[in-house]
Structure formats: structure tokens, C-alpha cells
């Protein structure tokens, strides 16, 4: 019996280390391990709520008919096991299903022991789209907050906006956010991710539920190109415009080689090619000229001190390359 129990425990420990979503916690072998040791090693998973399409592995030293065989929970939420019969596993935690199986086995075995390991998580999908590292569908594998789910998909891209949209099926109830509204079969809300990151509204870091859809929109961008210390695109976050002076500050000022008095704002115009606005930066910085508010997709270009005849060709090249530069997010 000792060798059978030891074998079951070793199998359990191997699965815990290798299955997707299993904890990275180190498993320390114990003398004369039993099924209770298995449950202790996988304790952080015992409150996981099972659902359709999850795959489980049941381990028991006294019920070989059900032990060590992967079982897929049916789309109906049921499992049908020898000796045990049919059980509705969906909605149960791992611990509750263990208890239910143990109660059924008591009719055949005097002191049954059962441990359950989830080998595949398939019942708690969440879709994450937009400006994140790896957009797609992830499995919650238990309780996760908004920040934890965003971390699972690689976090926000530098060009991500600060507003995040969450869509939830009405069957889960309304989203617990002040901005929540009802749109047909869904509850929809927006949250400012910066308020969570800065801990000004930590309560907005809500728990994400199965089948939620999280959409991270791309932020509006302005570009500062040419003879500046940090050229690139700068996310406006939740703003709609930014002054030239602030944009220049984000770019850490212009280089000594800059022809700052011949700067140009290149602005896209719907239905037209573009609008070019000449800017004398030294006069703007001294307050002798009006500071211009840059709009989304504007390009502030500061040329090098060279012959003006080459400026037109340079502006064309700047427009073509602007969207490929590094994006900075504050």
C-alpha cells in the first residue's frame, strides 16, 4: 500500500509542476506521503470553480477504476465516473467535487481517499484586444483582477490609451463601476488605468469574470521629430491636445545643431494632403509668439541647420517615417 500511495503522490507532484497554470510553488517531498499531502501541495487550486471543458485528474489509492485518468467535464457540466455515477461538477470548487466523490465512494470503500488536480483550464475564457503585448483569449484559472489579466497578456503597449473598456454578460450582473451602463445583453464600463496604477482609485481594479471582453484602445499620439534629444511619438493618454512647449519638454529639448526658428508642424487634414504650419521655436519659448496646441497625429519637426532648399524633401520623408518611431507613454 505504501508503494501505491507513493506512486500516486509522485504522479500528482509531477502534474502540478508541469500542467498549464499550475503554481510555481516548490513541492517538498514528505515522509510517508498520503492523499492529504497531495491536497496540501495543490491547496491554492482547491477553490478553483470548475466548468465545462475543464480537464481533471482524479487520484485515489483505493479506487483504481477512477484514478489517474484524465476526465473532461462535459459541456453540460457533468462527469460520469465508475462507482460514483453522474455528478454535476460545473459550479463546484475542486474541494467540493472531491467531497462529493468521497461521499459516493463510501458505499464501496470503507476509507476512500481522493485528490483532484485540474490539468487543463478551459471554462473561464477572457478576451483581451487592442494595444496589449499579446492580444487574444486567456483562461482566468481562478480569481484575477483587471491588472492581473492585463499582465497575463504582456501588459499595455507604449501607445495604449488610459481608458479601458470592459464588456460583461448580464448573467454575471452589472459591472461594479460608476461608469457601467446596460447595452442589450451586456454591461459595459470604462476604467482609467492610470487611476489604478497611481492608486488614486484602487477599487477600480475589479475582479474579471469568465467571458469578459477587455478592450484597450490606442492612445492619441503626437510626434516630435528631427533635431531633438528624444525624438518619437508621445501618447496623449486621456488628453486631446498638447502645447508645443510641453511636447518639446517631453522630447527633452532640441539639439545645438537644430534650426529651431524653422520648425514646422505637419498636420493631417481630412480630404486633403496636409497642413504645414511654420513655427519659430525661440520666439515661442520667449513668449514672443503664440504657443500652438498640437492635435492627435500632428508632427512637430525641427530641422538641422542646413540649406532651406532641402526642407521640402525632408518633410516628405518625416511624414513617411513618423509612425515607425518609438512611442513614449507617460
C-alpha positions as CSV (number, residue, x, y, z in Angstrom):
1,X,0.0,0.0,0.0
2,X,2.9,2.4,0.8
3,X,4.3,2.0,-2.7
4,X,0.9,2.6,-4.3
5,X,0.4,5.7,-2.3
6,X,3.9,7.0,-3.0
7,X,3.4,6.4,-6.7
8,X,0.1,8.4,-6.7
9,X,1.8,11.3,-4.9
10,X,4.7,11.4,-7.3
11,X,2.3,11.5,-10.2
12,X,0.4,14.3,-8.6
13,X,3.5,16.3,-7.9
14,X,4.8,15.9,-11.5
15,X,1.4,17.1,-12.9
16,X,1.3,20.1,-10.6
17,X,4.7,21.2,-11.8
18,X,4.0,20.7,-15.5
19,X,0.3,21.5,-16.2
20,X,-0.5,24.9,-17.6
21,X,-1.5,27.4,-14.9
22,X,-0.2,25.3,-12.0
23,X,1.5,27.2,-9.2
24,X,5.3,27.8,-9.4
25,X,5.5,26.9,-5.6
26,X,8.2,24.4,-4.8
27,X,6.9,21.0,-3.8
28,X,8.8,19.4,-1.0
29,X,8.5,15.6,-0.7
30,X,7.4,14.5,2.8
31,X,8.0,11.2,4.6
32,X,5.2,8.6,4.0
33,X,3.1,10.9,1.9
34,X,-0.7,10.4,1.6
35,X,-3.5,11.9,-0.4
36,X,-3.8,14.6,2.2
37,X,-0.2,15.6,1.2
38,X,-1.3,15.8,-2.4
39,X,-4.1,18.2,-1.4
40,X,-1.7,20.3,0.7
41,X,0.7,20.6,-2.3
42,X,-2.2,21.8,-4.5
43,X,-4.0,23.8,-1.9
44,X,-4.0,27.1,-3.8
45,X,-6.1,25.4,-6.6
46,X,-8.8,23.8,-4.3
47,X,-11.0,26.9,-4.6
48,X,-11.0,27.0,-8.3
49,X,-14.5,26.8,-9.7
50,X,-14.8,24.1,-12.3
51,X,-16.7,24.5,-15.5
52,X,-17.5,22.8,-18.9
53,X,-14.4,21.7,-20.9
54,X,-12.1,21.8,-17.9
55,X,-10.0,18.6,-17.6
56,X,-9.3,17.0,-14.3
57,X,-7.3,14.1,-13.0
58,X,-8.6,12.1,-10.0
59,X,-6.1,10.4,-7.8
60,X,-7.1,7.7,-5.3
61,X,-5.2,4.8,-3.7
62,X,-8.3,2.7,-3.2
63,X,-10.4,3.4,-6.3
64,X,-8.4,2.3,-9.3
65,X,-11.5,2.5,-11.5
66,X,-11.4,6.3,-11.5
67,X,-7.8,7.0,-10.5
68,X,-5.1,8.5,-12.8
69,X,-7.3,9.0,-15.8
70,X,-7.9,12.5,-17.3
71,X,-11.6,13.4,-17.4
72,X,-13.1,16.2,-19.5
73,X,-16.1,17.9,-17.9
74,X,-18.9,17.8,-20.5
75,X,-20.5,20.8,-22.0
76,X,-23.5,20.0,-19.8
77,X,-21.2,20.4,-16.8
78,X,-21.4,16.7,-15.8
79,X,-18.9,14.0,-15.2
80,X,-19.8,10.3,-15.3
81,X,-17.5,8.1,-13.2
82,X,-17.4,4.4,-12.4
83,X,-18.6,3.6,-8.9
84,X,-19.5,7.3,-8.5
85,X,-22.0,7.8,-11.2
86,X,-23.0,11.1,-12.7
87,X,-22.2,14.3,-10.9
88,X,-22.8,17.9,-12.0
89,X,-19.2,19.3,-11.5
90,X,-19.7,22.7,-13.1
91,X,-20.0,25.3,-10.5
92,X,-18.3,23.2,-7.8
93,X,-14.9,24.0,-6.5
94,X,-12.2,21.4,-6.7
95,X,-12.6,20.8,-3.0
96,X,-16.4,20.4,-3.3
97,X,-16.1,17.9,-6.1
98,X,-13.6,15.9,-4.0
99,X,-16.1,15.8,-1.1
100,X,-18.9,14.7,-3.4
101,X,-16.9,11.9,-4.9
102,X,-15.7,10.7,-1.5
103,X,-19.4,10.5,-0.3
104,X,-20.3,8.3,-3.2
105,X,-17.3,6.1,-2.8
106,X,-18.1,5.4,0.9
107,X,-20.8,3.0,-0.4
108,X,-18.0,0.7,-1.7
109,X,-14.8,1.7,0.2
110,X,-14.5,2.0,3.9
111,X,-12.0,4.9,4.0
112,X,-11.7,6.3,0.5
113,X,-9.2,9.0,-0.4
114,X,-9.5,11.3,-3.3
115,X,-7.4,14.2,-4.7
116,X,-8.2,16.2,-7.8
117,X,-5.9,18.2,-10.0
118,X,-7.0,20.4,-12.8
119,X,-4.9,19.5,-15.8
120,X,-6.5,21.9,-18.3
121,X,-8.3,25.1,-17.8
122,X,-10.9,25.7,-20.5
123,X,-14.0,27.1,-18.8
124,X,-13.0,30.7,-17.9
125,X,-12.0,32.4,-21.1
126,X,-11.4,36.2,-21.2
127,X,-10.8,38.1,-24.4
128,X,-8.3,40.9,-24.4
129,X,-8.0,43.1,-27.5
130,X,-6.2,46.2,-28.6
131,X,-2.9,47.8,-27.5
132,X,-1.6,45.0,-25.3
133,X,1.5,42.8,-25.7
134,X,-0.2,39.6,-26.8
135,X,-3.9,40.2,-27.6
136,X,-6.2,37.1,-27.6
137,X,-8.0,34.7,-25.3
138,X,-6.7,33.7,-21.9
139,X,-8.0,31.5,-19.1
140,X,-8.6,33.0,-15.7
141,X,-7.5,29.8,-13.8
142,X,-9.2,31.2,-10.7
143,X,-9.8,34.8,-9.4
144,X,-8.0,37.5,-11.3
145,X,-8.2,41.3,-11.2
146,X,-8.0,43.6,-14.2
147,X,-4.3,44.3,-13.7
148,X,-3.6,40.6,-13.3
149,X,-5.3,39.8,-16.6
150,X,-3.5,42.6,-18.4
151,X,-0.3,41.2,-17.0
152,X,-1.2,37.8,-18.5
153,X,-1.3,39.3,-22.0
154,X,2.0,41.1,-21.7
155,X,0.8,44.4,-20.3
156,X,-0.1,47.6,-22.1
157,X,1.8,48.7,-25.2
158,X,3.5,52.1,-25.0
159,X,0.9,53.5,-27.4
160,X,-2.0,52.3,-25.2
161,X,-4.6,54.8,-24.1
162,X,-5.6,55.2,-20.5
163,X,-9.2,54.3,-20.9
164,X,-10.0,50.6,-20.9
165,X,-13.4,49.2,-21.9
166,X,-14.9,46.1,-20.2
167,X,-17.9,44.2,-21.6
168,X,-19.7,41.6,-19.5
169,X,-22.7,39.4,-20.0
170,X,-25.7,40.4,-18.0
171,X,-25.9,37.0,-16.4
172,X,-23.0,37.9,-14.2
173,X,-24.7,41.1,-13.1
174,X,-23.7,44.7,-13.8
175,X,-20.0,45.7,-13.7
176,X,-19.3,47.3,-10.3
177,X,-18.0,50.6,-11.7
178,X,-19.7,54.0,-11.7
179,X,-19.4,54.2,-15.4
180,X,-21.3,51.0,-16.0
181,X,-24.3,51.0,-18.4
182,X,-26.5,48.4,-20.0
183,X,-26.3,47.8,-23.7
184,X,-28.7,45.0,-24.6
185,X,-27.4,41.7,-23.2
186,X,-24.2,43.3,-21.8
187,X,-23.0,45.5,-19.1
188,X,-20.3,47.9,-20.4
189,X,-18.0,50.2,-18.4
190,X,-14.8,52.1,-18.8
191,X,-12.0,52.5,-16.3
192,X,-9.0,54.8,-16.2
193,X,-6.0,52.5,-15.9
194,X,-3.8,55.4,-14.6
195,X,-6.1,55.8,-11.6
196,X,-5.4,52.2,-10.7
197,X,-1.7,52.3,-11.3
198,X,-1.4,55.5,-9.2
199,X,-3.6,54.0,-6.5
200,X,-6.0,57.0,-6.6
201,X,-8.9,54.6,-7.3
202,X,-7.7,51.1,-6.3
203,X,-11.3,49.9,-6.2
204,X,-11.5,50.2,-10.0
205,X,-9.2,47.2,-10.2
206,X,-12.2,45.0,-10.3
207,X,-12.3,41.2,-10.5
208,X,-12.6,39.9,-14.1
209,X,-15.2,37.2,-14.7
210,X,-15.4,34.4,-17.4
211,X,-16.3,35.6,-20.9
212,X,-15.5,39.3,-20.1
213,X,-14.1,41.2,-23.0
214,X,-11.4,43.8,-22.3
215,X,-10.6,46.3,-25.0
216,X,-7.5,48.6,-24.7
217,X,-7.7,51.4,-27.3
218,X,-4.7,53.0,-28.8
219,X,-3.9,56.4,-27.4
220,X,-3.8,59.5,-29.5
221,X,-0.2,60.3,-30.5
222,X,1.8,63.5,-31.4
223,X,5.2,63.2,-32.9
224,X,8.4,65.2,-32.3
225,X,11.0,64.6,-35.0
226,X,14.3,65.9,-36.1
227,X,17.0,67.6,-34.0
228,X,15.7,66.8,-30.5
229,X,17.3,64.7,-27.8
230,X,14.4,62.2,-27.6
231,X,12.6,62.0,-30.9
232,X,9.5,59.8,-31.1
233,X,5.8,59.7,-30.6
234,X,4.2,60.8,-27.3
235,X,0.9,59.4,-26.1
236,X,-1.7,62.0,-25.1
237,X,-3.3,59.5,-22.7
238,X,-6.6,61.0,-21.7
239,X,-5.9,64.4,-23.3
240,X,-7.0,65.7,-26.7
241,X,-4.1,68.1,-27.3
242,X,-0.7,69.3,-26.0
243,X,1.2,72.5,-26.4
244,X,4.4,72.7,-28.5
245,X,6.3,73.7,-25.3
246,X,5.1,70.6,-23.5
247,X,5.8,68.4,-26.4
248,X,9.3,69.9,-26.7
249,X,9.8,69.2,-23.0
250,X,8.9,65.6,-23.4
251,X,11.4,65.4,-26.2
252,X,14.0,66.8,-23.7
253,X,14.6,69.9,-25.8
254,X,16.4,70.4,-29.1
255,X,20.0,69.7,-30.1
256,X,22.6,72.5,-30.5
257,X,22.5,71.7,-34.3
258,X,18.8,72.5,-34.5
259,X,17.5,75.2,-36.8
260,X,14.8,75.9,-34.2
261,X,13.4,79.0,-35.9
262,X,12.4,77.0,-38.9
263,X,10.4,74.3,-37.1
264,X,7.3,73.0,-38.8
265,X,4.0,71.5,-37.5
266,X,2.8,68.9,-40.1
267,X,-1.0,68.4,-39.6
268,X,-3.1,65.8,-41.4
269,X,-6.2,67.3,-42.9
270,X,-9.2,65.1,-43.8
271,X,-9.8,65.1,-47.6
272,X,-6.6,66.9,-48.2
273,X,-2.9,66.1,-48.1
274,X,-1.6,68.0,-45.1
275,X,-1.3,71.4,-43.5
276,X,2.2,72.8,-42.7
277,X,2.5,75.5,-40.0
278,X,5.8,77.4,-39.6
279,X,6.9,77.8,-36.0
280,X,9.7,79.9,-34.7
281,X,10.5,78.0,-31.5
282,X,12.9,80.5,-29.9
283,X,10.1,83.1,-30.2
284,X,7.6,80.7,-28.7
285,X,9.9,79.9,-25.8
286,X,10.5,83.6,-25.1
287,X,6.8,84.3,-25.2
288,X,7.1,86.5,-28.4
289,X,5.0,84.1,-30.5
290,X,1.8,82.1,-29.7
291,X,2.2,78.6,-28.5
292,X,0.4,76.2,-30.8
293,X,-1.7,73.3,-29.4
294,X,-0.7,70.1,-31.2
295,X,-3.6,67.8,-32.2
296,X,-3.6,63.9,-32.5
297,X,-1.2,62.8,-35.3
298,X,0.5,66.2,-35.6
299,X,4.2,66.1,-36.2
300,X,6.5,68.8,-34.8
301,X,9.6,68.7,-37.0
302,X,12.8,70.6,-36.0
303,X,15.3,70.6,-38.9
304,X,19.0,70.6,-38.8
305,X,20.9,73.8,-39.6
306,X,21.2,73.2,-43.3
307,X,20.2,74.9,-46.6
308,X,16.5,75.6,-46.7
309,X,16.2,74.3,-50.3
310,X,16.3,70.7,-48.9
311,X,13.5,71.3,-46.4
312,X,10.6,70.2,-48.7
313,X,12.1,66.8,-49.5
314,X,12.9,66.3,-45.8
315,X,9.3,67.0,-44.7
316,X,8.1,64.3,-47.1
317,X,10.4,61.8,-45.5
318,X,9.4,62.8,-42.0
319,X,5.7,62.1,-42.7
320,X,6.5,58.7,-44.1
321,X,8.6,57.6,-41.1
322,X,6.8,59.2,-38.2
323,X,4.5,56.2,-37.4
324,X,7.5,53.9,-37.2
325,X,9.3,55.7,-34.3
326,X,9.4,54.8,-30.7
327,X,6.2,55.6,-28.7
328,X,6.6,57.0,-25.2
329,X,3.9,56.7,-22.7
330,X,3.9,58.8,-19.5
